[in-house]
């Protein structure tokens, strides 16, 4: 017999990210963030490989990342508007957790399953932050995909990738509702 958790289901049915550019200080302290990180790592992990890791970036680290992103965008000759989108997410964020896909060699667990597990970490962290009352957003942008930036600014190995940057802080208020997917249009029922 199921043991329903209606509050958890209601949260999942109504959860909303907050636009990252609207988040401000205060951000969670280390003590407030640690339980959220613990919750984030409770994801499906076939083979118990832990193919992910986290880089927690407080304001001083985000200032350095802003400088690194500015320099990388200039070196790459990136158009100003494109550069700004990647740079601003660090310049304006009160706290960011970079969720890193760190694949492990395995004969049993394909890399794609490991990547999906890392994506689950990002979503679980986003939901944990929201459930704890923080404003939060999951972004990527060019810094997540630029190999030089990943290596030089974040210290990632050649095989590692950024799944996303989860920005956490104080939201100015409720996030506006937006249209949601049509379950009926996207669901195929068989055998019912």
N, C-alpha and C positions, 0 to 999 in steps of 0.2 A: 504494500500500500504506500503511495507517495506521501511524503511529508512536506507539504507546500510551505513556501516562504514568500507570502504575498508581498511583503515590503521589498524584497530583493527583485521580484518580478516587476513590480510597479516601477522601481527605480530603472530597470533595464528598458522598460517600455516608454519611459519618459525622459531618459538621459539626453543631455544636449551638451556638446562642446561649446566653449566660449571662443569668440574670435581672439586669436593670440595677441593681436595689437591692442586689445582692450584690457589685458591683464596688467596688474600693477602690484607693487609691494603692499602689504607684506606677503612673502612666500612662506611655505612651510620651513620650519627649522629642521635641522638634521634629525632631532628626536621625533618630530612630527612626520618627517618623510620616511623614516625607516620602516614603519609598519605598512606604508603604501608600497614600498619596494618589495617587501616580503609578500604582500598580496599579489603584486605584479608577476612574481616568479612562480606562482602556483598555476602553471599552465600545462596543457598536454605536452609531453616531452618524450616521444617514443625513443626507447633505448636509454633514457636518463642521461643524455649527452650534454645537457645544458649548453646548447649551441647559441648562446647569447651572453651578453654582458652589458653593464650599465655604466655610463659616465655621467656623474652628477655635476652640474655646472652652476655654481652660485655666481653672484654678480661679478666678483673680481675675475673669475674664469671667463665669464661672458664678455667682459670688456676686452680681454685678450683675444677671444674668438672673433669679436667684432673687427678688431684690427687685422687679424689674420684673413678674415673673409674680404675685407676691403682691399688688402694687398693682393689676394689671389684673383679677385675680380678684375683689378687693374692689370695684373700680369697676363690674364687671359684675354684682355681686350673686350670684356663683357659689356654689352649695352647698359647704360646707367639704370634704366628701369628694372631690368632683370637682376643686376647686381644688388640693387637696393632691397629687393624682396628677400634675398638670402641674408644680407647683412642686417637688415632691420629686425629679423626674428631674434637675433642675439642681442642687438643694441637695446631692444625694448623689453626683453623678457626678464621677469624678476627671478626666475629659476628655470633651468632646463635640464631634462634628463635625456641624454642621447642613448637610444636603444640600439645596440650593436649586434648584428648577426655575425656570429663567430663560428662557422661550420666546423664540425669535427669529422674525422675520417670514420666511416662506418660501413660495414658490409650489409647491415640490416636496415639502417634508417637512411633513405635517400635524402640528398641535400634539400630538395624541395620541401620535404616534411620538416626539416630543421628550420628552414626559412619561415614556414607557416607558424612554427612554434615561437620564433622570434617576433613575428607580427602579433601573435597572441599576447606576448609580454607587453608590447606597446599599448594594445587595447586594454589589457587588464590594468596597467598603470593609469591610463586615462580614466577608466571607470573608477578605480580606487580613489584617485584624487577628487573626482566629482562627488563620489559617495561621501567623502570626508568633508565636503563643503567648499572645496577650493574651486576656482575657475581653472580650466585646463583645455589645452588644444594639442593635437598631434599634427605636426607639419613635417615636410621634407624639404623640397626646394633644391636648387642647384648645389648647396653645400653637401647635401646627402649623397649626391651622385658624382661629385668632382673628386677624382682619385687623388690628385695632388693635395687638395684641401683635407680630405680624409686622412691621408698619411701625415702631412706636416702639422696640421692644426689639432687633429684628434689623436694622432699616434696609432692609427689603425694599421694592421698588417695588410698585405696585398689581398688576402682571401676574405677579409672582413668588409662588411658593408653597414651603412647606417639604415636601419629600418625606419627610423623617424626620430624627430626631436619632440619630446613631450614637454610643453611649456606649462608651468604651474604657478599660480599666483592668486590674487584677489580679483574677482570679477566685479564690475561696476553694478551689476544687478543681474536679473535673470536673462539668459540668452534668448534672443528672439526665436520663435518656432519657425521652422521651414518645412516645405513639403517633404513628406516621407514616401519611401517606396510603396507601391501598391502590391501588397502581399498576394492578392488573388492573381494579378497579372504575372507574377514572378514565380508562382508555385505550381508544380505539377503533382497531382495526387494520383497514386496508383494503389489499387487493391482495397480502396475504402468503399 
